[in-house]
């Protein structure tokens, strides 16, 4: 368990060379979601002590002890689908297998009373999940590498063949600097 220091800074009072204790929270309520694959995401959260104290004032210690910590995942579409995951316990990071089929989700974390009342504590931003298959978009006209180099060379006023010689990069940088009105050091690439 992480020691909760009364000092303002987590490392205050630690002797030189000794590891400092990390705070349990950083004083803010946070819920972060990150996609893992099309049917799974990673969720991590932090609830500040001040929020816990506020919930104790509102609900009382006994009622709060009967609550479960719930992660609610909402589909960010017209379906209104919602998935609840019980995240009670000491772990604040979870991998969640999704039941929601939406590609875009957002979440909220909070306390759920046995009667069903939910007290939201933190909300995540929207998360877009990756596709389950390769993109249907196909771009058959890729620019050949040589043609791309030639376009770059011409845009800075160089002859395309200079790109293929040893000083091509230097000449390219000097052409860029000249076009942008910057002074160039001879032989320097920035």
N, C-alpha and C positions, 0 to 999 in steps of 0.2 A: 504494500500500500504506500502511496505517496504521502509524505509528511506534509501537513498543512501548516506552514509557518505563519506567525502573526506579523512578521516583518513585511514591509511594503514590497521589497524586492526579493525574489526567490533565492538569490544568492547571498543576501545580507546575513552577516554573522557566520558565514562559512570560513573556515581557516584556509589560508592559501594552499593550493594543491589538492584540497578535498572537493569531491563533487558536491554541487549544491542541489538542494531539493527542488523539484519542479512543482509548481502550484497545480492543484487539481483542476482548476478552471482559471480562465483569464478574465473573468468578470463580464462576459458577454454570452448570450444564448445564441448558438450557432447550429445549423443543420446543413451539412454539405452532402450532395449526391453526385456520384461520378459513374458514368456508364462503364460496364465491364465488357458486355457483349449484348446482343439483341434481347436476351431474356434474363439478364442479371445486372444488378447495379451494386455499388458500394456506397454505404451510408455511414457517416460519422457525425457525432453530435457532441455538444458540450452545453451543460446547463449551469448557469451561475448560481452561487450560493444565495445571492440576493433574490433570485427567482424562487428558489426552494423556500426561503423564508417568507416570501410573499404568499406562496401557496399554503404554507402552514397557517398564516394569519387568516386567509380566506376559508380554508377547509378545516383546519384543526389538524393536530398531529395524528390523531387516530384515523380520521378519514383519509388523510394523505397516505398513511401506511397501507391502506386497503386498495389504493389506486395502482394501476399497472402503467408502465411507461410504454406508450404506443407510437409507432411510426406509421403515419398514414400517407399512402402514395395515391395521388390523384392523376387521372388521365387528363391531359391538357387538350381535350377535344370535346366534341359535342356529346360523347357517350356518358360523361359524368361518372365513369367507373372509379372505384376506390378499393384499395387493398390495405388491410391493416396487418401490421407485424408487431408482435409483442417483443419489445427490446428491454424488458425489465432485467435487472441484474447489473453486475459490475462492468460489463463490456460496453464501450461507447462506440465501437466500430463493428459494422455488420455487412456481410454479403447477403443480398436479398434476391431470391429467385422470384421473378415476376409472374404474376397471374394476369396482369393487365396487358392487353395486346396493343395499346397505344404506343407510338414511337416517341411521344413527347410526354414527360411527366413532371410533376412538382410534388414536394412532400411537406409535411408538417409533423412535428413531434410534440407530444404533450402527455398529460395524465388522463387516464380513463377510469372513472369511478365504476364500481360494480353495477350501479343503476344505469350506466350508459352515458353519463355526462362527460364530455371531452373538454379538457382545458388545454388549449394550444399554447405552447411555449415559444417555439421557433418555427420558421418557415424557410424552405430552401428556394433557390432560384429554379428556373425551368431547366430540364435536362433532356437532350435529344439523344435517343438511342441509335446505334448504327443499324444499317440494313441487315437483313438475314441472308441476303444473296448479293452477288455483284451488281453494281449499278446497271440499269437497262440502257443508260445513255452510252452511246458509242460515238467517238469522234475519229473517223477514219483518216482525217487529213492532218497528220502530225507534221510539224515543220522539221525537215532534216537538220541535224546538228550543224552541218557545214553552212546551210542557208541561214540559220540563226546567227552564227558567227559573222557571216557576211553582212547581215542587216545591222548588227551591232557596230561593226567596223565602219560602215558607210554613215551611220548616224553620228559618229564623232569625226568624220572627215578623213578616214584612213582608207588606204587601198586594202581590200580583203586579204590579199596574200601576205601582208605583214603579220597577220594573226598567226600564221603557221611558222614563222621564224622565231628564233630564241628571244628577240626583243619585242615580240608582239604585245605582250602584256604591258610593257613599259610604254610603248607607243600608244596603246589604247588608253592608258591612264593619263598620258600627257595630252592626248586629244580631248579627253573628257574635261581635264582641268582647263584647257584653253577655251573650250566651249562654255564652261561655267565661269570663266573670268578669274580663275585661281592661278597663283604662281605655282609652278611645278619645279621640283628639284630634279636636276638631270639624273636619270637612271633610277629614280625612286618611284615605287608603286604604293599608292595609298588606298 
